[in-house]
């Protein structure tokens, strides 16, 4: 696959300056909004075909999420684009300084299969708002959603501005061989490393939204029925195929069995006695991932169904604890001393999210101070990613870079410092030969630079 001509066309279009004006960006965001609203039924059908998502889950976690991003960007884009004034030291007086947010140029967005619409289009909103041209690569593992997105984009935008490249792994590899000005990738840590390696050849900045084994810590004082419902909701939505889903539970030994019973009750409340018949319970994306999960739980291969599974006889050394599960399987481990549990977490790769259930403020502060994670949520799951004012992203093996709300605009913008000086006044103090002794210069230098 030769992607070079497409990227060259986009670069040429970007260099005309057409994408920079506020009015242009607003118009493109409105066009995207209208296109999504017009394609809602097709998108709901595609998400059901790919992942068996119910209409309610597909709208709230995918379509409605992106539409809300667009509305937020339209509301605040004028303020985001305004240059931000900055101070200057006396040495630069008289003068003014500001930071300008400028588009990078041609962006590449590679989306995953687990939320194949939201995690592809939400970054696109930021890229459009920031004034870039964009190449979008949907996941081939969600072919129905990929096809709807490709048609939606082709019907709404000219390819020299925004284009979709569909295809298998070779298509992504062909794109990564080309020079982009910024790359945004959502997916596994292993593929994230490959993306970063490819970007390094061109010194292209990257945002990597990855994953990891996100822990949920439950202390003895937490209301267990509430904690169980919130953990089960976060874990089993989309059949556990969520990057910030609780991967495993760490519970105080004294309340372990009570929590397990409450988790099982929550699953029954959500999906009934036979979750396979529930219209609200999803499926595994494909046979390869089903076979991987089958090592930990029994399911139905023909239906790609793995039931909501709670593992109660698990150790830190068990195979299920060695990698991100990314499925509806929830190991429950116990602890006697919270400090020992935190020490175990510190020895593991940094997760994308950490969850803690306790009413004790001192314990909350202790856990936040004693752990690392991309984000954290106290007494709930998942909701830390939905706020426009909360930048979302990982750290270490769970990723790098941030987006959502203004952070999405910043993610696709180069912040350029601009100083404007007057030509009417020109002190000769800084020019050679030196006007002061070195000792006097040291004192003057601190004063002039504000140190």
PERAWO-V49711 format. One record per run of one state. SS is the DSSP state (helix for helix, strand for strand, loop for the rest). FROM is the first residue (numbers start at 1). LEN is the number of residues. Records with the same first field share a line. If there is no record, write none. Layout:
SS=FROM-LEN ; FROM-LEN
//
This chain:
loop=1-3 ; 16-6 ; 39-1 ; 52-3 ; 82-2 ; 87-3 ; 93-2 ; 104-2 ; 111-7 ; 130-3 ; 138-5 ; 157-5 ; 165-4 ; 178-4 ; 187-2 ; 203-2 ; 210-5 ; 219-5 ; 241-7 ; 272-3 ; 278-9 ; 294-5 ; 301-4 ; 307-2 ; 312-7 ; 322-7 ; 336-2 ; 347-4 ; 358-3 ; 371-2 ; 379-4 ; 386-6 ; 393-3 ; 401-2 ; 404-2 ; 412-1 ; 422-16 ; 450-2
helix=4-12 ; 22-17 ; 40-12 ; 55-27 ; 90-3 ; 118-12 ; 143-14 ; 169-9 ; 189-14 ; 224-17 ; 253-19 ; 275-3 ; 287-7 ; 319-3 ; 338-9 ; 361-10 ; 383-3 ; 396-3 ; 406-6 ; 438-12
strand=84-3 ; 95-9 ; 106-5 ; 133-5 ; 162-3 ; 182-5 ; 205-5 ; 215-4 ; 248-5 ; 299-2 ; 305-2 ; 309-3 ; 329-7 ; 351-7 ; 373-6 ; 392-1 ; 399-2 ; 403-1 ; 413-9
//
